[in-house]
């Protein structure tokens, strides 16, 4: 079983395609897929409820998956991978735009979301959560450099 990532996608960068394969593969091949799902969910700074809404499963199902009481379905892995990859794309794109002094091109990120099959309504929530997470991490790093 593998997660389909279109090689001919127009807006999805090669690194994002590779990251999607890495995320899905690590879930599929792990002896503890729930631990991997939780690790990636924590990286996105999303709650179980948010992930459940984005992947069309109940919050309880996400909890059971994370506790290795239920194996994730193909559809869950596919949807969840899209969420994780989009979160990373938002963080990377924001950091690059910030470093170069450019404005963030939201339509570009929206097209990436579309190619990852992330729903429009979920895009905004993922973007906000990802940017909050990015800002917190940046502040932690800056504080550690002051010492």
PyMOL commands that set and color helices and strands:
alter all, ss='L'
color gray80, all
select helices_A, chain A and resi 14-29+33-44+48-55+59-66+74-100+106-115+120-146
alter helices_A, ss='H'
color red, helices_A
deselect
rebuild
show_as cartoon
